[in-house]
């Protein structure tokens, strides 16, 4: 047993070889315990079967020991079976020791890995449970997506801004518009001479319906008179009445 078998070291291997004493030191009466033990430790059915095989001579001896004379042939056969089982189990435990130690090492590693998986699963579950407590409402989601303020309630005081006369800075302060769109509003307003209504305003600026509803309480449109400019051809064809 001097040769190193696993990566655990000789001391670990020695400590996990004590089970062999059940086969070596019990003169065949309890050798089967060695095989039941290692079968349980590493979940190997074949060693459970060997444990059953080695237990048969002992069971027969205990069953007939009181009813058979010690000088009878049957008694001698039963005792011989125990001795043969004893020597066979000693040879057997030394033969399977290396396999058992390697299987035990891997079994322990797999248990550690499984424990790590369970810990990770538990950690992720707690993380999702914590996140579920902070799930925003539908209104909060919409506000986060659009980065807009909510439409004012009835109790809020709103001072509408006249789009046709307001400065670029005033228009930029209207919720849902901003500086970039305000610059575009002023540019289009100069081209069109003003906006007659909210519908004309939103259509000219390509404003989406949900933004239209948000800015509706904040804007008004003063009455405008768009001047009619005659084209050069109309001017040349005009007759002067003397």
ZAMARGU-4260 file (C-alpha; in steps of 0.2 Angstrom, whole numbers, plus 5000, padded with zeros to 4 digits):
<rodrens>
0) 5000/5000/5000 | 5015/5011/4999 | 5012/5017/4981 | 5002/5032/4979 | 4985/5029/4970
5) 4975/5045/4971 | 4979/5064/4971 | 4973/5065/4989 | 4990/5058/4996 | 4995/5042/5006
10) 4987/5047/5023 | 4970/5050/5015 | 4971/5033/5006 | 4976/5024/5022 | 4962/5032/5032
15) 4950/5026/5019 | 4957/5008/5019 | 4952/5004/5036 | 4936/4995/5030 | 4948/4981/5024
20) 4950/4976/5042 | 4933/4968/5042 | 4939/4956/5029 | 4956/4953/5037 | 4954/4953/5055
25) 4937/4944/5058 | 4942/4926/5052 | 4929/4926/5039 | 4914/4929/5051 | 4911/4948/5046
30) 4921/4950/5030 | 4905/4954/5020 | 4904/4970/5030 | 4919/4977/5020 | 4910/4975/5003
35) 4893/4982/5010 | 4902/4997/5016 | 4912/5001/5000 | 4896/4998/4990 | 4887/5011/5000
40) 4901/5024/4999 | 4903/5024/4981 | 4886/5017/4975 | 4893/5001/4967 | 4880/4987/4965
45) 4893/4974/4961 | 4901/4975/4978 | 4884/4974/4986 | 4882/4957/4977 | 4899/4951/4983
50) 4894/4956/5001 | 4879/4945/4999 | 4890/4930/4993 | 4903/4932/5007 | 4889/4933/5020
55) 4881/4915/5015 | 4894/4905/5024 | 4892/4915/5040 | 4873/4914/5038 | 4873/4895/5036
60) 4885/4893/5051 | 4874/4903/5062 | 4858/4894/5056 | 4865/4876/5059 | 4878/4879/5073
65) 4867/4874/5087 | 4859/4859/5078 | 4875/4851/5071 | 4888/4842/5081 | 4906/4850/5081
70) 4913/4833/5075 | 4901/4830/5061 | 4905/4832/5043 | 4893/4846/5040 | 4900/4856/5054
75) 4917/4854/5046 | 4911/4859/5029 | 4903/4875/5036 | 4919/4880/5045 | 4929/4876/5030
80) 4918/4887/5019 | 4920/4901/5032 | 4939/4899/5031 | 4939/4899/5012 | 4928/4914/5011
85) 4940/4923/5023 | 4955/4920/5013 | 4945/4924/4997 | 4939/4940/5004 | 4957/4945/5010
90) 4963/4943/4992 | 4948/4952/4985 | 4949/4968/4996 | 4967/4970/4991 | 4963/4968/4973
95) 4948/4981/4973 | 4956/4993/4985 | 4964/5004/4971 | 4948/5005/4961 | 4938/5009/4977
100) 4950/5023/4982 | 4949/5031/4964 | 4930/5029/4964 | 4929/5037/4981 | 4940/5052/4975
105) 4929/5055/4960 | 4913/5053/4970 | 4918/5066/4982 | 4923/5078/4968 | 4906/5075/4960
110) 4897/5079/4977 | 4907/5095/4978 | 4903/5100/4961 | 4884/5096/4964 | 4885/5106/4980
115) 4892/5121/4970 | 4878/5119/4957 | 4865/5120/4971 | 4873/5135/4979 | 4873/5144/4962
120) 4855/5139/4958 | 4850/5145/4976 | 4860/5162/4973 | 4852/5165/4956 | 4834/5161/4963
125) 4837/5174/4977 | 4843/5186/4964 | 4827/5184/4953 | 4816/5185/4968 | 4824/5201/4973
130) 4822/5208/4956 | 4804/5203/4955 | 4801/5214/4970 | 4807/5229/4960 | 4798/5226/4944
135) 4791/5243/4938 | 4773/5246/4934 | 4767/5248/4916 | 4766/5267/4919 | 4784/5267/4925
140) 4790/5257/4911 | 4782/5269/4898 | 4789/5284/4907 | 4806/5275/4907 | 4805/5271/4889
145) 4800/5288/4883 | 4810/5297/4897 | 4795/5309/4898 | 4785/5316/4913 | 4767/5311/4915
150) 4752/5321/4909 | 4748/5333/4923 | 4732/5329/4933 | 4717/5340/4935 | 4724/5348/4951
155) 4740/5354/4942 | 4741/5371/4936 | 4746/5372/4917 | 4751/5388/4908 | 4750/5383/4890
160) 4763/5390/4878 | 4758/5398/4861 | 4767/5389/4848 | 4765/5402/4835 | 4773/5416/4846
165) 4784/5406/4858 | 4803/5407/4858 | 4814/5392/4854 | 4819/5390/4872 | 4800/5391/4878
170) 4796/5377/4866 | 4810/5366/4871 | 4804/5367/4889 | 4787/5359/4884 | 4787/5341/4890
175) 4791/5328/4877 | 4798/5341/4864 | 4816/5346/4869 | 4829/5357/4861 | 4831/5347/4845
180) 4812/5346/4841 | 4810/5365/4847 | 4823/5370/4833 | 4813/5361/4820 | 4797/5368/4826
185) 4803/5386/4824 | 4810/5382/4807 | 4794/5374/4801 | 4784/5389/4809 | 4794/5401/4799
190) 4791/5392/4783 | 4772/5390/4785 | 4769/5406/4794 | 4762/5397/4809 | 4751/5383/4814
195) 4732/5384/4814 | 4729/5369/4826 | 4736/5355/4835 | 4732/5343/4821 | 4742/5354/4808
200) 4756/5355/4821 | 4758/5337/4824 | 4756/5332/4806 | 4769/5345/4800 | 4782/5339/4813
205) 4778/5321/4811 | 4774/5319/4830 | 4768/5302/4836 | 4750/5300/4843 | 4756/5296/4861
210) 4767/5312/4861 | 4753/5322/4854 | 4742/5317/4869 | 4756/5322/4881 | 4759/5339/4874
215) 4741/5343/4871 | 4738/5352/4889 | 4754/5362/4887 | 4751/5371/4870 | 4739/5383/4862
220) 4739/5390/4844 | 4734/5408/4842 | 4724/5414/4827 | 4736/5417/4812 | 4733/5426/4795
225) 4743/5419/4782 | 4747/5433/4769 | 4744/5429/4751 | 4759/5433/4740 | 4755/5435/4721
230) 4767/5426/4709 | 4777/5436/4696 | 4766/5430/4682 | 4750/5436/4692 | 4758/5452/4695
235) 4763/5455/4677 | 4745/5450/4671 | 4736/5462/4683 | 4728/5477/4674 | 4729/5494/4681
240) 4712/5504/4680 | 4715/5522/4676
</rodrens>
